[in-house]
Amino acid sequence: MLDPVFVIHGVANRDPSGLTAAVAALQAASGIQMHPVYWGDLGAEDRHIAATLPRGGIPTDVLRDESGPPHSSAHDALAADLFAARPPLPGSLAQVERTLREHLAATPEDYDDGLRDSQFTPMDADRVAEYLTEAWDDTTWLQHSDDALLLTEIGRDLARALLDAMPEDETGYAELRGSGPTDAEGRLRSLVRRRLSDLDRVAGAAIQAAVGRINHTVRTRFGPGTTRFLGDVLVYQRHQAAIHARIRASIDAVDPELGRHPDRPVRVVAHSLGGVIAVDMATSTSPLWTEKLLTFGSQAAFFHVCDPRGGQLEPYASGQRVALPPSLASWTNLWEPLDVLAFAASTVFQLHDGSSPIDIPVSHAASTGLWTHSAYWDSREVAAAIGRAMCSDTTPAYPPPWADGIPSAQD
């Protein structure tokens, strides 16, 4: 009879009965006997995380007319934060100018459904472009945008504002189109500057509204999971020995010989930080001998690249995968496309026999929403992968997508 597969949970698990139920469901779906390993009570204190989150949103009083009060300094502060390391994009002005020239040169029928009379005289596009260039450097948001649709609409709206500035039968209108007196040029320059400033504030308000919605969503929906993840990672770094001892004790309760010798290796399934724990234990100087490891939504490769884990592992060097010791014989790694806490293993590590850990993508189910880090537990695909990986006598036949070589940093 095979020994049970030990299941190590990941971050933010404070419910041992919930883990037992989840493992029982995986066991039923996979057909593999499993034993839950709970260490969550040694994790981070997460009851008061909400107290650390900033409250309130981005001020919305950034749109005003010329007679209104000055806009909030948060408008400039947010722009400075967003664009601190990003210089203005020269192509953005060119996009606006192209659209502006096209619409200034349009005939009345092309532009305004024939509402203008047949004496229409195109406005001096070169002069308008000159004034646009002068005012462009004073924009806060538009000069940093590379959104073609937004910039096209800005050019179109600016052209409409200039062409609609005065009714056709008012004498000053013709002066705005041509090379009239100096005061007409001044009015045209002022009109371009004012309209561009208005459009810049509109774009800024839209960006801030979008950022505010994203910020609210991240904090309310993704924030708790992310902060608990970080909390448990910090605690694990400080109390690694205690967590390893808890896992070792759980295995000893089944059989104290398991994992202590190459002839009695264990089989392990691990989620999230549990996968990091499993790899750390299997590659330590006193390893947990592991015959088969399956991780899902895990970060072992990411952590090792950022900060070498030690034990029997060498630091990662570009293009040179890290050799895993014989104490970690096989490794299947599952990742879900929208799980931002899931990382590849085969691009960083190499098994002792020269083969690669096996990275397998798990299909995204729309019903799981955007926070997918915990979705693996209920996935039939994950249960099936566990069954294949833990039952077979050899490594599952899932060739990695880069079987012809290690991808470069650009891949």
VEXROLUM-523849 format. One record per residue (C-alpha): residue in one letter; z, x, y. Coordinates in steps of 0.02 Angstrom, whole numbers, plus 50000, padded with zeros to 5 digits. Layout:
residues N
NODE   residuo      c3      c1      c2
NODE         a       Z       X       Y
...
//
This chain:
residues 411
NODE   residuo      c3      c1      c2
NODE         m   50000   50000   50000
NODE         l   49953   50068   50171
NODE         d   50086   50099   50301
NODE         p   50080   49980   50449
NODE         v   49985   50019   50607
NODE         f   50106   50051   50749
NODE         v   50062   49962   50911
NODE         i   50123   50042   51073
NODE         h   50114   49931   51226
NODE         g   50069   49987   51401
NODE         v   50136   49961   51574
NODE         a   50234   49815   51646
NODE         n   50290   49747   51478
NODE         r   50470   49687   51490
NODE         d   50463   49554   51354
NODE         p   50491   49618   51176
NODE         s   50467   49446   51102
NODE         g   50302   49429   51195
NODE         l   50246   49596   51123
NODE         t   50295   49540   50948
NODE         a   50193   49381   50969
NODE         a   50042   49475   51038
NODE         v   50047   49600   50894
NODE         a   50063   49459   50768
NODE         a   49907   49378   50842
NODE         l   49812   49544   50832
NODE         q   49870   49565   50652
NODE         a   49807   49393   50605
NODE         a   49640   49422   50692
NODE         s   49611   49598   50626
NODE         g   49684   49582   50451
NODE         i   49784   49743   50479
NODE         q   49972   49751   50451
NODE         m   50051   49799   50618
NODE         h   50221   49849   50683
NODE         p   50261   49827   50870
NODE         v   50340   49974   50961
NODE         y   50434   49919   51117
NODE         w   50488   50039   51254
NODE         g   50472   49927   51409
NODE         d   50658   49926   51448
NODE         l   50642   50111   51486
NODE         g   50505   50079   51613
NODE         a   50511   50056   51800
NODE         e   50629   49934   51887
NODE         d   50502   49807   51949
NODE         r   50607   49659   52004
NODE         h   50601   49708   52187
NODE         i   50422   49768   52206
NODE         a   50381   49623   52322
NODE         a   50504   49692   52450
NODE         t   50394   49847   52473
NODE         l   50232   49755   52516
NODE         p   50182   49739   52700
NODE         r   50181   49561   52763
NODE         g   50057   49475   52877
NODE         g   49871   49496   52896
NODE         i   49749   49569   53019
NODE         p   49759   49488   53192
NODE         t   49618   49365   53221
NODE         d   49618   49365   53412
NODE         v   49479   49493   53426
NODE         l   49345   49373   53489
NODE         r   49358   49325   53671
NODE         d   49249   49291   53822
NODE         e   49243   49405   53973
NODE         s   49386   49312   54058
NODE         g   49501   49315   53907
NODE         p   49645   49434   53875
NODE         p   49610   49606   53800
NODE         h   49587   49602   53613
NODE         s   49723   49667   53499
NODE         s   49735   49854   53476
NODE         a   49733   49817   53289
NODE         h   49545   49789   53309
NODE         d   49518   49970   53361
NODE         a   49651   50034   53241
NODE         l   49567   49953   53092
NODE         a   49397   50018   53145
NODE         a   49470   50193   53163
NODE         d   49544   50183   52989
NODE         l   49383   50120   52910
NODE         f   49267   50243   52996
NODE         a   49379   50395   53021
NODE         a   49282   50503   52898
NODE         r   49114   50419   52923
NODE         p   48998   50470   53066
NODE         p   48882   50341   53146
NODE         l   48727   50303   53045
NODE         p   48568   50345   53142
NODE         g   48466   50228   53034
NODE         s   48565   50077   53091
NODE         l   48502   50089   53270
NODE         a   48323   50115   53208
NODE         q   48334   49956   53103
NODE         v   48395   49852   53251
NODE         e   48262   49925   53366
NODE         r   48120   49889   53243
NODE         t   48170   49707   53228
NODE         l   48198   49693   53415
NODE         r   48024   49760   53455
NODE         e   47943   49643   53328
NODE         h   48020   49489   53405
NODE         l   47994   49542   53586
NODE         a   47809   49565   53549
NODE         a   47791   49396   53464
NODE         t   47685   49260   53545
NODE         p   47772   49100   53597
NODE         e   47701   49011   53445
NODE         d   47765   49148   53329
NODE         y   47933   49156   53413
NODE         d   47984   48987   53478
NODE         d   47875   48850   53403
NODE         g   47759   48842   53555
NODE         l   47894   48793   53681
NODE         r   47835   48924   53806
NODE         d   47678   48906   53910
NODE         s   47518   49003   53891
NODE         q   47563   49122   54032
NODE         f   47688   49213   53920
NODE         t   47699   49399   53960
NODE         p   47782   49512   53829
NODE         m   47941   49597   53888
NODE         d   47939   49786   53910
NODE         a   48002   49835   53738
NODE         d   48015   50019   53782
NODE         r   48136   49983   53924
NODE         v   48238   49865   53816
NODE         a   48245   49997   53678
NODE         e   48306   50124   53806
NODE         y   48447   50009   53860
NODE         l   48489   49970   53679
NODE         t   48507   50156   53642
NODE         e   48621   50178   53793
NODE         a   48735   50037   53737
NODE         w   48732   50077   53551
NODE         d   48858   50219   53559
NODE         d   48987   50099   53630
NODE         t   48982   49984   53479
NODE         t   49133   49992   53366
NODE         w   49063   49917   53207
NODE         l   48874   49907   53212
NODE         q   48840   50094   53226
NODE         h   48929   50119   53059
NODE         s   48838   49981   52966
NODE         d   48701   50011   52838
NODE         d   48680   49827   52793
NODE         a   48495   49793   52819
NODE         l   48516   49605   52830
NODE         l   48653   49617   52962
NODE         l   48555   49742   53067
NODE         t   48397   49638   53056
NODE         e   48491   49485   53115
NODE         i   48568   49585   53258
NODE         g   48395   49639   53317
NODE         r   48326   49461   53303
NODE         d   48474   49385   53396
NODE         l   48465   49514   53535
NODE         a   48279   49479   53558
NODE         r   48311   49292   53567
NODE         a   48450   49317   53695
NODE         l   48334   49418   53807
NODE         l   48187   49298   53792
NODE         d   48298   49147   53820
NODE         a   48397   49224   53964
NODE         m   48315   49113   54095
NODE         p   48200   48961   54093
NODE         e   48016   48998   54109
NODE         d   48003   48918   54281
NODE         e   48137   49028   54364
NODE         t   48068   49172   54466
NODE         g   48185   49305   54401
NODE         y   48125   49285   54222
NODE         a   47959   49372   54247
NODE         e   48049   49521   54323
NODE         l   48152   49541   54165
NODE         r   47990   49552   54064
NODE         g   47901   49681   54166
NODE         s   47938   49833   54270
NODE         g   48002   49734   54419
NODE         p   48128   49782   54553
NODE         t   48280   49889   54522
NODE         d   48398   49741   54526
NODE         a   48298   49657   54387
NODE         e   48312   49816   54284
NODE         g   48499   49817   54314
NODE         r   48511   49637   54256
NODE         l   48413   49678   54100
NODE         r   48522   49829   54062
NODE         s   48679   49725   54088
NODE         l   48612   49584   53980
NODE         v   48572   49703   53836
NODE         r   48744   49783   53848
NODE         r   48839   49619   53857
NODE         r   48745   49538   53714
NODE         l   48759   49691   53603
NODE         s   48946   49699   53639
NODE         d   48963   49515   53592
NODE         l   48870   49541   53430
NODE         d   48975   49694   53391
NODE         r   49134   49591   53410
NODE         v   49064   49454   53300
NODE         a   49020   49582   53166
NODE         g   49193   49660   53183
NODE         a   49279   49492   53165
NODE         a   49177   49454   53008
NODE         i   49218   49622   52933
NODE         q   49403   49602   52972
NODE         a   49404   49427   52898
NODE         a   49325   49494   52739
NODE         v   49446   49640   52732
NODE         g   49590   49521   52760
NODE         r   49536   49409   52617
NODE         i   49511   49558   52502
NODE         n   49679   49631   52555
NODE         h   49766   49465   52521
NODE         t   49681   49448   52352
NODE         v   49724   49626   52301
NODE         r   49904   49608   52353
NODE         t   49936   49437   52278
NODE         r   49828   49446   52121
NODE         f   49804   49630   52081
NODE         g   49947   49708   52177
NODE         p   50089   49667   52057
NODE         g   49994   49734   51906
NODE         t   49942   49892   51999
NODE         t   50115   49927   52070
NODE         r   50197   49900   51901
NODE         f   50069   50018   51826
NODE         l   50112   50152   51953
NODE         g   50297   50121   51931
NODE         d   50291   50144   51743
NODE         v   50181   50298   51760
NODE         l   50309   50378   51876
NODE         v   50453   50334   51760
NODE         y   50358   50401   51609
NODE         q   50328   50567   51696
NODE         r   50514   50584   51726
NODE         h   50582   50510   51564
NODE         q   50447   50558   51441
NODE         a   50570   50626   51313
NODE         a   50671   50465   51307
NODE         i   50515   50358   51284
NODE         h   50447   50473   51148
NODE         a   50616   50465   51060
NODE         r   50611   50275   51064
NODE         i   50439   50274   50983
NODE         r   50491   50403   50856
NODE         a   50644   50298   50811
NODE         s   50536   50144   50788
NODE         i   50425   50239   50666
NODE         d   50577   50312   50576
NODE         a   50643   50137   50549
NODE         v   50491   50105   50439
NODE         d   50484   50277   50357
NODE         p   50565   50435   50429
NODE         e   50431   50544   50347
NODE         l   50287   50459   50437
NODE         g   50201   50567   50566
NODE         r   50307   50721   50533
NODE         h   50184   50806   50415
NODE         p   49994   50815   50399
NODE         d   50006   50730   50229
NODE         r   50098   50577   50302
NODE         p   50005   50538   50464
NODE         v   50024   50375   50558
NODE         r   49897   50253   50622
NODE         v   49921   50198   50802
NODE         v   49849   50063   50916
NODE         a   49896   50082   51099
NODE         h   49862   49992   51262
NODE         s   49854   50069   51437
NODE         l   49993   50195   51465
NODE         g   50037   50174   51281
NODE         g   49875   50267   51244
NODE         v   49930   50410   51356
NODE         i   50097   50413   51263
NODE         a   50009   50414   51094
NODE         v   49895   50559   51143
NODE         d   50040   50657   51218
NODE         m   50142   50636   51059
NODE         a   49996   50679   50944
NODE         t   49955   50838   51041
NODE         s   50129   50903   51080
NODE         t   50194   51065   51008
NODE         s   50295   50960   50884
NODE         p   50162   50828   50858
NODE         l   50164   50653   50790
NODE         w   50031   50678   50657
NODE         t   49907   50539   50687
NODE         e   49770   50495   50565
NODE         k   49687   50360   50669
NODE         l   49712   50315   50851
NODE         l   49635   50166   50939
NODE         t   49667   50148   51125
NODE         f   49612   50009   51243
NODE         g   49616   50010   51432
NODE         s   49691   50184   51430
NODE         q   49699   50333   51548
NODE         a   49731   50488   51441
NODE         a   49571   50576   51495
NODE         f   49597   50532   51679
NODE         f   49775   50599   51680
NODE         h   49726   50758   51590
NODE         v   49584   50796   51710
NODE         c   49699   50766   51859
NODE         d   49851   50856   51788
NODE         p   49839   50945   51619
NODE         r   49957   50865   51494
NODE         g   50015   51026   51412
NODE         g   50069   51035   51231
NODE         q   49922   51096   51127
NODE         l   49792   51045   51257
NODE         e   49700   51167   51368
NODE         p   49655   51114   51546
NODE         y   49486   51031   51568
NODE         a   49345   51139   51635
NODE         s   49183   51066   51701
NODE         g   49062   51034   51559
NODE         q   49183   51101   51428
NODE         r   49273   50967   51328
NODE         v   49453   50996   51280
NODE         a   49482   51030   51094
NODE         l   49606   50910   51014
NODE         p   49719   50982   50878
NODE         p   49710   50928   50695
NODE         s   49863   50820   50726
NODE         l   49747   50693   50809
NODE         a   49615   50666   50676
NODE         s   49513   50520   50745
NODE         w   49510   50421   50906
NODE         t   49423   50260   50954
NODE         n   49435   50211   51137
NODE         l   49393   50037   51202
NODE         w   49357   49998   51384
NODE         e   49313   49839   51478
NODE         p   49185   49855   51620
NODE         l   49294   49776   51755
NODE         d   49456   49861   51702
NODE         v   49487   49990   51838
NODE         l   49626   50067   51733
NODE         a   49513   50106   51584
NODE         f   49432   50276   51562
NODE         a   49316   50364   51440
NODE         a   49381   50491   51314
NODE         s   49226   50570   51237
NODE         t   49171   50656   51398
NODE         v   49336   50750   51413
NODE         f   49397   50778   51234
NODE         q   49326   50841   51070
NODE         l   49405   50814   50900
NODE         h   49457   50961   50792
NODE         d   49308   50939   50676
NODE         g   49186   50952   50822
NODE         s   49149   50766   50834
NODE         s   49185   50657   50985
NODE         p   49311   50521   51014
NODE         i   49217   50357   51012
NODE         d   49206   50257   51172
NODE         i   49162   50074   51143
NODE         p   49133   49951   51285
NODE         v   49213   49780   51265
NODE         s   49117   49631   51332
NODE         h   49182   49552   51490
NODE         a   49228   49369   51475
NODE         a   49209   49271   51636
NODE         s   49365   49171   51594
NODE         t   49472   49326   51616
NODE         g   49434   49339   51802
NODE         l   49438   49505   51893
NODE         w   49603   49575   51830
NODE         t   49552   49621   51653
NODE         h   49679   49756   51609
NODE         s   49777   49637   51497
NODE         a   49630   49541   51429
NODE         y   49608   49652   51275
NODE         w   49753   49572   51181
NODE         d   49662   49406   51166
NODE         s   49490   49477   51128
NODE         r   49414   49444   50958
NODE         e   49302   49595   50991
NODE         v   49455   49707   51009
NODE         a   49534   49637   50851
NODE         a   49372   49668   50755
NODE         a   49363   49847   50821
NODE         i   49543   49877   50765
NODE         g   49501   49811   50593
NODE         r   49352   49926   50576
NODE         a   49439   50080   50644
NODE         m   49598   50062   50542
NODE         c   49522   50008   50376
NODE         s   49384   50135   50356
NODE         d   49408   50300   50268
NODE         t   49295   50385   50393
NODE         t   49267   50377   50579
NODE         p   49179   50214   50630
NODE         a   48992   50235   50653
NODE         y   48982   50204   50840
NODE         p   48880   50345   50917
NODE         p   48928   50375   51099
NODE         p   48791   50334   51225
NODE         w   48781   50518   51272
NODE         a   48762   50584   51094
NODE         d   48632   50709   51153
NODE         g   48754   50800   51265
NODE         i   48898   50788   51387
NODE         p   48848   50695   51545
NODE         s   48857   50789   51707
NODE         a   48968   50738   51851
NODE         q   48820   50642   51922
NODE         d   48797   50533   51768
//
